[in-house]
Amino acid sequence: MAVPKRKLSKARRDKRRSNVWKLTLPGFSKCTQCGELKLSHRVCPSCGYYKGKEIIKKEA
């Protein structure tokens, strides 16, 4: 079984455990047409609108 040869310093241990490298949640925004949450700068998947214009025709 692998056993460390030397004690890990607090700085090295804490650097590894820090949240710097962890992924963050993508920025969601509300759609101006339907109010659903969508990714910023993308067409709304539920209504098909982007910046107040219909991009994808969706049937209600």
C-alpha positions as CSV (number, residue, x, y, z in Angstrom):
1,M,0.0,0.0,0.0
2,A,1.3,3.5,-0.8
3,V,2.4,5.5,2.1
4,P,3.7,9.1,1.9
5,K,7.5,9.5,2.7
6,R,7.2,13.1,4.0
7,K,4.5,15.1,5.8
8,L,2.5,17.4,3.4
9,S,2.8,21.0,4.4
10,K,-0.4,23.0,5.3
11,A,0.1,25.3,2.3
12,R,0.3,22.3,-0.1
13,R,-2.6,20.6,1.4
14,D,-4.8,23.7,1.5
15,K,-3.8,24.6,-2.1
16,R,-5.2,21.3,-3.3
17,R,-8.4,21.7,-1.3
18,S,-9.1,25.2,-2.4
19,N,-12.0,26.1,-4.6
20,V,-10.0,27.8,-7.3
21,W,-10.1,24.8,-9.7
22,K,-13.7,23.7,-9.2
23,L,-16.3,24.4,-11.8
24,T,-18.8,27.2,-11.3
25,L,-22.5,27.2,-12.3
26,P,-23.2,28.8,-15.7
27,G,-24.9,32.2,-15.6
28,F,-28.6,31.8,-16.1
29,S,-30.9,34.7,-17.0
30,K,-34.7,35.0,-17.4
31,C,-36.2,35.0,-20.9
32,T,-37.8,38.3,-21.7
33,Q,-40.7,36.6,-23.5
34,C,-41.7,33.6,-21.4
35,G,-39.8,34.2,-18.2
36,E,-38.1,30.8,-18.2
37,L,-34.4,30.4,-17.1
38,K,-32.0,30.2,-20.0
39,L,-28.3,30.5,-20.6
40,S,-27.1,34.0,-21.4
41,H,-26.5,35.0,-25.1
42,R,-28.5,32.0,-26.3
43,V,-31.9,31.3,-27.9
44,C,-34.5,30.4,-25.3
45,P,-35.2,26.6,-25.6
46,S,-38.8,26.9,-24.5
47,C,-40.1,29.8,-26.7
48,G,-37.4,30.2,-29.4
49,Y,-36.8,34.0,-28.9
50,Y,-33.5,35.9,-28.7
51,K,-33.3,39.6,-27.9
52,G,-37.0,40.0,-28.5
53,K,-37.0,38.4,-32.0
54,E,-38.4,35.0,-32.9
55,I,-35.4,32.9,-34.1
56,I,-36.9,29.4,-33.9
57,K,-40.6,28.8,-34.7
58,K,-42.2,26.9,-31.7
59,E,-45.7,25.6,-31.9
60,A,-47.8,26.4,-28.8
